[in-house]
């Protein structure tokens, strides 16, 4: 544990140093700072991962005085054989691609070009594994030409040298002997300045880790292997990372879609940090609703925190085509007259998820709590389908302000195509958690004990007063398909047993008290009348 803290501290220091370099060259809070910080960090991580794996494969390299020179000394065929012997998820680098090689060349002329050319060649050599595809099939580059973001060309060499010097000071290699769990903390720190509402229209909403863990623990209570996990609105991948950790990274393959290039790049970095590089080719940057890439595939597990209010008026008209009819069985939400009103795009994502599940599939979806009680419309049609098909496993209504960035109350809907329709669990966890200050906002935080209480109660289908109920399919039908636990809680009236003498004594006490109050009232009336008669006009 102490070693993990040391690693995290060193890594955070590296991230801070990279941000300091950007600030010193006029890129602090610049729109390109995010690309520079995350891409340079990724280059560093891949560099050290390559070194670590080569030393494992060729122990003699570990004792070499100069690692990059030892690599250069290998013959061409030996080098190819060495690369072929590495795991398919390990980046393929040439000796001249290493940070140590660039560090030695930093005083050469036109070093910025050398730096950019190195990153470009790494992108080309590793495109098959590390590139993100768009709906059209086009692949992005792993790295941009980062020094081009410095508008003053005369400063580019110095900028590249400053970055390399920061990268050379620190090594990830000793970390790779450890478990990868702490990289979630590092990823969060790495993107924290690009993960807020200050990002304007590009700001994303990120699922709190507590909610992500609860979803994963409920979805996967027992070991599974060889499964496909999917998120149609993946963002930076918090939900996918949680379920992958729960299943085991080696036991699952990740699939994702998201319309945001920024989020897709964050997810790629998250996959690399969490030993899920093999799933990077399955990241698709696309509009999941209008241009789905995985429409013909079915998945074992789906997790999603879909957008609640995203404007989809630009492609709303296209969704009426026959190709979409089967997927959107409950209908397509209307575009409101005022764009300030909710667009309800999440209703399309729920239907998409139901369509994308295998016959044995399970899903967990974060939704506005209003969905679970709506009396009509698309919401009710979806709930009816879940009940009629026997797919509802249960619902957990979360505390208010569990998301710092939105005040919308949320619930998590759990779908299981093999659910037990006679034992559906509905939970109201709204009274749990404590409120803390999070920047300008207030946020509710669940303790680990409360997370465990929610998970254990749900998975064991236990009835807990004021927290959970277990109901049948027929009982839900009788309540107009409401999924709200509160509507099924018993109304309790407290009765106290007393004797006839105790009852008479209480009644006499009430009568005496009323008599006293009446007497005081009469005396007050008399006094007021007396005072009124004494008033004179002058």
C-alpha positions as a printed NumPy array, in Angstrom:
array([[  0.   ,   0.   ,   0.   ],
       [  2.831,   2.396,   0.927],
       [  4.557,   1.562,  -2.356],
       [  1.342,   2.293,  -4.288],
       [  1.119,   5.709,  -2.625],
       [  4.747,   6.391,  -3.583],
       [  4.046,   5.453,  -7.209],
       [  0.937,   7.621,  -7.305],
       [  2.763,  10.585,  -5.771],
       [  5.617,  10.32 ,  -8.278],
       [  3.219,  10.   , -11.192],
       [  1.146,  12.975, -10.105],
       [  4.358,  14.963,  -9.831],
       [  5.218,  14.009, -13.433],
       [  1.775,  15.167, -14.607],
       [  2.166,  18.461, -12.722],
       [  5.613,  18.949, -14.278],
       [  4.216,  18.43 , -17.777],
       [  1.479,  20.971, -17.078],
       [  4.138,  23.373, -15.808],
       [  6.051,  23.023, -19.094],
       [  2.865,  23.841, -21.017],
       [  2.255,  26.895, -18.821],
       [  5.837,  28.108, -19.301],
       [  5.362,  28.036, -23.065],
       [  2.013,  29.821, -23.085],
       [ -0.22 ,  26.747, -23.317],
       [ -1.644,  26.73 , -19.805],
       [ -5.461,  26.419, -20.079],
       [ -5.046,  26.454, -23.85 ],
       [ -7.416,  24.263, -25.835],
       [ -4.467,  22.108, -26.958],
       [ -3.05 ,  21.528, -23.48 ],
       [ -5.247,  18.447, -23.028],
       [ -3.799,  16.806, -26.151],
       [ -0.217,  17.58 , -25.159],
       [ -0.497,  16.354, -21.556],
       [ -2.392,  13.151, -22.314],
       [ -0.374,  12.238, -25.408],
       [  3.023,  12.898, -23.83 ],
       [  1.925,  10.891, -20.783],
       [  0.809,   8.047, -23.066],
       [  4.143,   8.144, -24.934],
       [  5.958,   7.872, -21.609],
       [  3.785,   4.967, -20.491],
       [  4.223,   3.048, -23.767],
       [  7.979,   3.688, -23.747],
       [  8.392,   2.277, -20.233],
       [  6.021,  -0.625, -20.906],
       [  8.093,  -1.604, -23.944],
       [ 11.343,  -1.442, -21.952],
       [  9.846,  -3.535, -19.16 ],
       [  8.525,  -6.257, -21.467],
       [ 11.752,  -6.471, -23.492],
       [ 13.79 ,  -6.904, -20.3  ],
       [ 11.427,  -9.687, -19.212],
       [ 11.79 , -11.405, -22.578],
       [ 15.56 , -10.844, -22.784],
       [ 17.059, -10.744, -19.247],
       [ 20.465,  -9.75 , -20.604],
       [ 18.93 ,  -6.401, -21.613],
       [ 18.096,  -5.645, -17.977],
       [ 21.791,  -5.566, -17.086],
       [ 22.874,  -3.563, -20.153],
       [ 24.596,  -0.282, -19.283],
       [ 22.713,   1.567, -22.031],
       [ 19.393,  -0.05 , -22.989],
       [ 18.872,   1.803, -26.278],
       [ 22.455,   1.055, -27.427],
       [ 21.971,  -2.633, -26.538],
       [ 18.831,  -2.664, -28.703],
       [ 20.663,  -0.996, -31.576],
       [ 23.342,  -3.675, -31.353],
       [ 20.811,  -6.398, -32.163],
       [ 20.793,  -7.567, -35.749],
       [ 17.796,  -6.739, -37.914],
       [ 16.456, -10.29 , -37.85 ],
       [ 17.03 , -10.65 , -34.108],
       [ 15.154,  -7.417, -33.519],
       [ 12.191,  -8.614, -35.598],
       [ 12.165, -11.897, -33.699],
       [ 12.245, -10.035, -30.395],
       [  9.273,  -7.867, -31.402],
       [  7.333, -10.913, -32.608],
       [  7.889, -12.618, -29.248],
       [  6.208,  -9.773, -27.334],
       [  2.535,  -9.886, -26.412],
       [  0.316,  -8.445, -29.173],
       [ -0.766,  -5.622, -26.842],
       [  2.772,  -4.356, -26.279],
       [  3.792,  -1.364, -28.451],
       [  6.474,  -2.005, -31.062],
       [  9.219,   0.604, -30.772],
       [ 12.548,   1.036, -32.5  ],
       [ 15.689,   2.009, -30.513],
       [ 15.472,   5.564, -31.864],
       [ 11.913,   5.873, -30.534],
       [ 12.966,   5.583, -26.893],
       [ 12.974,   8.558, -24.525],
       [ 16.583,   7.755, -23.589],
       [ 17.607,   8.075, -27.253],
       [ 15.825,  11.434, -27.637],
       [ 17.334,  12.619, -24.355],
       [ 20.819,  12.099, -25.788],
       [ 19.883,  13.954, -29.009],
       [ 18.14 ,  16.926, -27.412],
       [ 20.904,  19.367, -28.362],
       [ 20.82 ,  18.399, -32.049],
       [ 19.496,  20.984, -34.476],
       [ 15.778,  20.97 , -35.271],
       [ 15.033,  18.772, -32.254],
       [ 11.303,  19.63 , -32.391],
       [ 11.078,  17.94 , -35.798],
       [ 12.915,  14.88 , -34.45 ],
       [ 10.479,  14.732, -31.542],
       [  7.381,  15.031, -33.761],
       [  8.742,  12.581, -36.34 ],
       [  9.352,  10.033, -33.582],
       [  5.762,  10.218, -32.365],
       [  4.46 ,  10.067, -35.933],
       [  6.444,   6.921, -36.691],
       [  5.277,   5.244, -33.478],
       [  1.694,   6.003, -34.559],
       [  2.256,   4.416, -37.965],
       [  4.014,   1.32 , -36.603],
       [  1.298,   0.667, -34.005],
       [ -1.819,   1.755, -35.879],
       [ -3.318,  -1.738, -35.973],
       [ -3.587,  -2.033, -32.185],
       [ -3.669,   1.538, -30.891],
       [ -5.824,   3.466, -33.387],
       [ -9.439,   4.496, -32.798],
       [-11.821,   4.032, -35.723],
       [-14.685,   6.253, -36.759],
       [-18.   ,   5.027, -38.189],
       [-16.608,   5.423, -41.727],
       [-13.68 ,   3.148, -40.898],
       [-11.078,   5.916, -40.912],
       [ -8.417,   5.593, -38.202],
       [ -7.109,   8.429, -36.083],
       [ -3.437,   8.921, -35.254],
       [ -2.076,   7.882, -31.893],
       [ -0.087,  11.114, -31.585],
       [ -0.336,  14.602, -33.052],
       [  2.625,  16.785, -34.015],
       [  2.704,  18.327, -30.575],
       [  5.31 ,  21.04 , -31.059],
       [  3.122,  22.606, -33.767],
       [  0.878,  23.898, -30.985],
       [  3.658,  26.374, -30.093],
       [  2.88 ,  29.335, -32.338],
       [  6.411,  30.809, -32.039],
       [  8.507,  28.408, -34.129],
       [ 11.725,  29.575, -32.457],
       [ 10.521,  28.081, -29.138],
       [  9.591,  24.624, -30.425],
       [ 13.006,  23.005, -29.926],
       [ 13.148,  24.254, -26.329],
       [  9.58 ,  23.061, -25.685],
       [ 10.361,  19.545, -26.953],
       [ 13.565,  19.448, -24.87 ],
       [ 11.655,  20.512, -21.743],
       [  9.131,  17.7  , -22.24 ],
       [ 11.82 ,  15.041, -22.798],
       [ 13.74 ,  16.155, -19.721],
       [ 10.629,  15.753, -17.542],
       [  9.963,  12.285, -19.002],
       [ 13.55 ,  11.158, -18.472],
       [ 13.459,  11.89 , -14.726],
       [ 10.94 ,   9.164, -13.892],
       [ 10.218,   5.52 , -14.811],
       [  7.037,   3.461, -14.691],
       [  8.969,   0.197, -15.02 ],
       [  8.924,  -0.717, -11.323],
       [  5.154,  -0.123, -11.278],
       [  4.467,  -2.904, -13.745],
       [  5.354,  -5.474, -11.085],
       [  2.38 ,  -4.222,  -9.084],
       [ -1.382,  -4.618,  -9.521],
       [ -2.917,  -2.041, -11.872],
       [ -5.728,  -0.85 ,  -9.602],
       [ -4.035,   2.439,  -8.692],
       [ -3.971,   3.587, -12.325],
       [ -7.644,   4.565, -11.952],
       [ -6.485,   7.23 ,  -9.499],
       [ -3.741,   8.334, -11.883],
       [ -6.158,   8.568, -14.826],
       [ -8.58 ,  10.666, -12.782],
       [ -5.775,  13.034, -11.777],
       [ -4.458,  13.205, -15.332],
       [ -7.776,  14.422, -16.765],
       [ -9.168,  16.316, -13.762],
       [ -8.601,  19.762, -15.31 ],
       [-10.401,  18.675, -18.503],
       [-13.308,  16.993, -16.72 ],
       [-15.438,  19.903, -15.487],
       [-18.367,  22.051, -16.549],
       [-15.887,  24.788, -17.476],
       [-15.427,  22.883, -20.726],
       [-18.61 ,  24.511, -22.021],
       [-20.473,  22.531, -24.64 ],
       [-17.656,  19.976, -24.751],
       [-17.904,  19.186, -21.033],
       [-18.762,  15.592, -20.22 ],
       [-20.64 ,  14.092, -17.302],
       [-18.663,  11.393, -15.574],
       [-20.176,   8.595, -13.544],
       [-19.084,   8.634,  -9.873],
       [-16.926,   5.648,  -8.988],
       [-19.374,   4.585,  -6.241],
       [-22.2  ,   4.252,  -8.773],
       [-19.894,   2.455, -11.222],
       [-18.787,  -0.037,  -8.565],
       [-22.368,  -0.727,  -7.454],
       [-23.424,  -1.367, -11.056],
       [-20.507,  -3.754, -11.644],
       [-20.947,  -5.63 ,  -8.341],
       [-24.657,  -6.175,  -8.996],
       [-24.211,  -7.122, -12.66 ],
       [-21.414,  -9.613, -12.029],
       [-21.841, -11.21 ,  -8.589],
       [-20.05 , -14.417,  -9.668],
       [-17.012, -15.185, -11.892],
       [-17.507, -15.247, -15.669],
       [-15.14 , -15.717, -18.613],
       [-14.949, -14.881, -22.301],
       [-17.675, -12.201, -22.244],
       [-18.288,  -9.099, -24.342],
       [-18.961,  -5.814, -22.497],
       [-20.384,  -2.766, -24.257],
       [-21.121,   0.886, -23.503],
       [-22.965,   2.837, -26.235],
       [-22.108,   6.202, -24.614],
       [-18.771,   5.358, -23.075],
       [-17.291,   8.763, -22.254],
       [-13.896,   8.232, -20.632],
       [-14.805,   4.663, -19.707],
       [-15.497,   4.733, -15.957],
       [-18.312,   2.178, -16.211],
       [-16.39 ,  -0.091, -18.572],
       [-13.306,  -0.059, -16.348],
       [-15.388,  -0.999, -13.293],
       [-17.061,  -3.961, -14.946],
       [-13.757,  -5.081, -16.52 ],
       [-12.083,  -5.035, -13.094],
       [-15.004,  -6.991, -11.641],
       [-14.843,  -9.633, -14.375],
       [-11.068,  -9.596, -14.807],
       [ -9.4  ,  -7.823, -17.706],
       [ -8.238, -11.12 , -19.191],
       [-11.782, -12.53 , -19.115],
       [-13.581,  -9.859, -21.15 ],
       [-13.421,  -7.805, -24.313],
       [-14.55 ,  -4.182, -24.275],
       [-16.65 ,  -2.519, -27.004],
       [-17.682,   1.121, -27.026],
       [-19.193,   3.923, -29.04 ],
       [-19.202,   7.651, -28.348],
       [-19.693,  10.705, -30.511],
       [-16.882,  12.65 , -28.807],
       [-13.323,  12.39 , -30.14 ],
       [-12.041,  13.745, -26.83 ],
       [-13.865,  11.058, -24.854],
       [-12.664,   8.34 , -27.228],
       [ -9.07 ,   9.442, -26.711],
       [ -9.6  ,   9.44 , -22.941],
       [-11.028,   5.928, -23.154],
       [ -8.034,   4.725, -25.193],
       [ -5.698,   6.047, -22.507],
       [ -7.847,   4.433, -19.806],
       [ -7.691,   1.066, -21.596],
       [ -3.902,   1.285, -21.893],
       [ -3.505,   2.141, -18.204],
       [ -5.818,  -0.683, -17.17 ],
       [ -4.243,  -3.537, -19.139],
       [ -7.064,  -3.575, -21.729],
       [ -5.051,  -2.569, -24.791],
       [ -6.469,  -5.537, -26.698],
       [ -9.849,  -3.751, -26.773],
       [ -8.666,  -0.455, -28.305],
       [ -9.634,  -1.533, -31.878],
       [-13.216,  -1.858, -30.586],
       [-13.48 ,   1.839, -29.676],
       [-15.621,   3.532, -32.31 ],
       [-16.122,   7.28 , -32.576],
       [-19.643,   7.604, -33.928],
       [-23.203,   8.754, -33.288],
       [-24.551,   5.591, -31.641],
       [-28.203,   6.466, -32.247],
       [-27.994,   7.574, -35.898],
       [-24.924,   5.607, -37.062],
       [-24.482,   2.566, -34.815],
       [-21.453,   0.395, -35.555],
       [-22.467,  -2.648, -33.526],
       [-26.127,  -2.926, -34.487],
       [-25.723,  -6.518, -35.645],
       [-23.813,  -7.623, -32.55 ],
       [-25.218,  -8.772, -29.22 ],
       [-23.474,  -8.369, -25.888],
       [-23.258, -10.227, -22.58 ],
       [-23.06 ,  -7.072, -20.449],
       [-24.021,  -3.484, -21.226],
       [-23.36 ,  -0.526, -18.936],
       [-24.388,   3.018, -19.726],
       [-24.796,   6.499, -18.329],
       [-26.441,   7.949, -21.461],
       [-26.863,  11.667, -22.089],
       [-30.148,  12.885, -20.612],
       [-30.631,  16.117, -22.592],
       [-28.402,  16.078, -25.664],
       [-29.863,  17.905, -28.659],
       [-30.621,  15.374, -31.403],
       [-32.827,  17.601, -33.553],
       [-30.279,  17.494, -36.42 ],
       [-30.832,  13.769, -37.035],
       [-34.297,  13.32 , -35.493],
       [-35.944,  13.066, -38.91 ],
       [-33.673,  10.205, -39.992],
       [-34.81 ,   8.005, -37.097],
       [-38.214,   7.334, -38.701],
       [-36.649,   5.114, -41.372],
       [-37.646,   1.447, -41.444],
       [-34.12 ,   0.391, -40.467],
       [-34.676,   1.952, -37.027],
       [-38.243,   0.733, -36.407],
       [-37.312,  -2.544, -34.707],
       [-34.787,  -0.876, -32.43 ],
       [-37.021,   1.985, -31.297],
       [-40.105,  -0.104, -30.537],
       [-41.533,   2.351, -27.983],
       [-41.199,   5.395, -30.206],
       [-38.943,   8.386, -30.816],
       [-39.211,  11.387, -28.459],
       [-40.497,  14.601, -29.987],
       [-38.245,  17.624, -30.228],
       [-39.634,  20.211, -27.771],
       [-40.502,  23.693, -28.966],
       [-37.911,  25.179, -26.631],
       [-34.428,  23.643, -26.66 ],
       [-34.205,  24.497, -22.962],
       [-36.616,  21.648, -22.353],
       [-35.395,  18.071, -22.057],
       [-34.577,  16.313, -25.309],
       [-35.108,  12.904, -23.655],
       [-32.468,  11.27 , -25.852],
       [-31.828,   8.757, -23.059],
       [-35.061,   7.001, -24.09 ],
       [-33.433,   6.122, -27.401],
       [-30.39 ,   4.729, -25.597],
       [-32.526,   2.471, -23.364],
       [-34.222,   0.993, -26.435],
       [-30.858,   0.614, -28.195],
       [-29.468,  -1.247, -25.169],
       [-32.462,  -3.595, -24.988],
       [-31.969,  -4.345, -28.687],
       [-28.227,  -5.004, -28.196],
       [-28.437,  -7.584, -25.398],
       [-27.892, -11.288, -25.936],
       [-30.697, -13.655, -24.918],
       [-28.735, -14.196, -21.698],
       [-27.57 , -10.588, -21.469],
       [-27.593,  -8.194, -18.526],
       [-27.499,  -4.383, -18.436],
       [-27.285,  -1.509, -15.957],
       [-28.372,   1.974, -17.066],
       [-28.235,   5.301, -15.21 ],
       [-31.511,   7.167, -15.793],
       [-33.384,  10.22 , -14.5  ],
       [-35.606,   8.977, -11.675],
       [-38.662,  10.442, -13.407],
       [-38.439,   7.553, -15.876],
       [-39.467,   4.954, -13.298],
       [-42.858,   6.555, -12.503],
       [-43.931,   8.348, -15.724],
       [-47.637,   7.61 , -16.205],
       [-47.631,   7.494, -20.002],
       [-45.555,   7.926, -23.148],
       [-42.366,   6.203, -24.236],
       [-41.192,   5.756, -20.65 ],
       [-44.223,   3.657, -19.733],
       [-44.062,   1.631, -22.968],
       [-40.456,   0.675, -22.187],
       [-41.356,  -0.315, -18.623],
       [-44.296,  -2.383, -19.913],
       [-41.972,  -4.223, -22.346],
       [-39.494,  -4.992, -19.569],
       [-42.244,  -6.422, -17.356],
       [-44.111,  -8.324, -20.074],
       [-40.863,  -9.934, -21.291],
       [-39.722, -10.704, -17.729],
       [-36.491,  -8.704, -18.145],
       [-36.596,  -6.427, -15.085],
       [-34.19 ,  -7.487, -12.365],
       [-34.628,  -4.356, -10.27 ],
       [-34.03 ,  -0.639,  -9.723],
       [-31.91 ,   1.373,  -7.279],
       [-32.884,   5.021,  -6.752],
       [-29.739,   6.939,  -5.789],
       [-29.306,   9.878,  -3.369],
       [-29.77 ,  13.409,  -4.709],
       [-26.597,  15.116,  -5.975],
       [-24.703,  11.855,  -6.386],
       [-23.439,  13.579,  -9.557],
       [-21.688,  16.85 ,  -8.736],
       [-22.337,  18.25 , -12.218],
       [-26.122,  17.813, -12.313],
       [-28.937,  18.104,  -9.802],
       [-31.065,  15.536, -11.646],
       [-32.11 ,  12.67 ,  -9.369],
       [-30.975,   9.387, -10.883],
       [-31.855,   5.726, -10.605],
       [-30.062,   2.673, -11.952],
       [-32.167,   0.26 , -13.989],
       [-30.987,  -3.37 , -14.002],
       [-32.086,  -5.526, -16.941],
       [-31.602,  -9.292, -17.069],
       [-33.109, -11.295, -19.9  ],
       [-33.28 , -14.267, -17.539],
       [-34.654, -12.351, -14.544],
       [-36.873, -13.891, -11.863],
       [-40.204, -12.1  , -12.409],
       [-41.526, -13.25 ,  -9.03 ],
       [-38.695, -11.603,  -7.097],
       [-37.976,  -8.139,  -8.511],
       [-36.112,  -5.892,  -6.088],
       [-36.793,  -2.16 ,  -5.883],
       [-34.576,   0.011,  -3.691],
       [-34.786,   3.576,  -2.439],
       [-31.242,   4.533,  -1.4  ],
       [-32.033,   8.255,  -1.456],
       [-31.524,   8.635,   2.311],
       [-27.998,   7.203,   2.254],
       [-24.724,   9.101,   1.903],
       [-23.357,  12.342,   3.291],
       [-23.219,  15.745,   1.617],
       [-19.811,  17.272,   0.933],
       [-18.644,  20.419,  -0.836],
       [-17.211,  19.748,  -4.282],
       [-15.953,  23.011,  -5.748],
       [-18.974,  25.265,  -6.188],
       [-21.367,  22.344,  -5.951],
       [-22.585,  20.016,  -3.248],
       [-22.269,  16.302,  -3.791],
       [-23.545,  13.258,  -1.939],
       [-20.912,  10.628,  -1.239],
       [-21.65 ,   7.018,  -0.318],
       [-19.362,   5.243,   2.129],
       [-17.911,   1.845,   1.207],
       [-20.196,   0.318,   3.857],
       [-23.239,   1.926,   2.195],
       [-22.104,   0.691,  -1.232],
       [-21.825,  -2.82 ,   0.204],
       [-25.256,  -2.501,   1.835],
       [-26.861,  -1.584,  -1.5  ],
       [-25.061,  -4.357,  -3.377],
       [-25.636,  -7.081,  -0.778],
       [-29.3  ,  -6.169,  -0.274],
       [-29.92 ,  -6.143,  -4.035],
       [-28.096,  -9.38 ,  -4.817],
       [-29.667, -11.27 ,  -1.903],
       [-33.126,  -9.803,  -2.668],
       [-33.59 ,  -8.878,   0.979],
       [-36.465,  -6.738,   2.243],
       [-35.131,  -3.923,   4.444],
       [-37.519,  -1.417,   6.024],
       [-37.503,   1.959,   4.216],
       [-34.805,   0.68 ,   1.824],
       [-35.978,  -2.245,  -0.28 ],
       [-38.987,  -4.28 ,  -1.326],
       [-39.278,  -7.498,  -3.325],
       [-42.286,  -7.526,  -5.657],
       [-43.784,  -9.656,  -8.39 ],
       [-44.483,  -8.913, -12.016],
       [-48.228,  -8.804, -11.245],
       [-47.782,  -6.351,  -8.372],
       [-45.909,  -3.98 , -10.684],
       [-48.673,  -4.218, -13.273],
       [-51.215,  -3.347, -10.551],
       [-49.233,  -0.167,  -9.75 ],
       [-49.389,   1.049, -13.364],
       [-45.899,  -0.374, -14.021],
       [-44.222,   1.873, -11.43 ],
       [-40.629,   0.927, -10.615],
       [-40.463,   3.217,  -7.547],
       [-39.787,   1.366,  -4.283],
       [-41.633,   4.026,  -2.285],
       [-44.955,   3.085,  -3.873],
       [-44.646,  -0.445,  -2.48 ],
       [-43.548,   0.355,   1.069],
       [-46.124,  -0.524,   3.736],
       [-47.882,   2.407,   5.407],
       [-47.466,   1.753,   9.111],
       [-49.707,   3.152,  11.87 ],
       [-48.325,   2.962,  15.37 ],
       [-50.778,   1.61 ,  17.993],
       [-50.197,   1.882,  21.754],
       [-52.047,  -0.426,  24.134],
       [-53.522,   1.379,  27.217],
       [-56.052,   0.412,  29.914],
       [-59.532,   1.927,  30.344],
       [-58.368,   3.823,  33.445],
       [-55.348,   5.216,  31.572],
       [-57.643,   6.264,  28.712],
       [-60.057,   8.018,  31.163],
       [-57.132,   9.767,  32.824],
       [-55.821,  11.042,  29.488],
       [-59.284,  12.269,  28.456],
       [-59.785,  14.064,  31.795],
       [-56.43 ,  15.715,  31.313],
       [-57.48 ,  16.931,  27.86 ],
       [-60.808,  18.253,  29.221],
       [-59.106,  20.108,  32.091],
       [-56.638,  21.657,  29.702],
       [-59.405,  22.778,  27.317],
       [-61.444,  24.224,  30.226],
       [-58.432,  26.27 ,  31.306],
       [-57.883,  27.543,  27.784],
       [-61.573,  28.461,  27.385],
       [-61.505,  30.342,  30.742],
       [-58.395,  32.266,  29.699],
       [-60.066,  33.096,  26.388],
       [-63.203,  34.453,  28.085],
       [-61.128,  36.596,  30.428],
       [-59.224,  37.972,  27.461],
       [-62.475,  38.795,  25.6  ],
       [-63.8  ,  40.683,  28.658],
       [-60.577,  42.679,  29.004],
       [-60.605,  43.64 ,  25.307],
       [-64.236,  44.869,  25.527],
       [-63.36 ,  46.884,  28.637],
       [-60.446,  48.552,  26.885],
       [-62.574,  49.346,  23.828],
       [-65.234,  51.121,  25.979],
       [-62.54 ,  53.32 ,  27.495],
       [-61.461,  54.728,  24.164],
       [-62.467,  58.446,  23.605],
       [-62.36 ,  60.722,  20.579],
       [-60.252,  63.864,  21.038]])
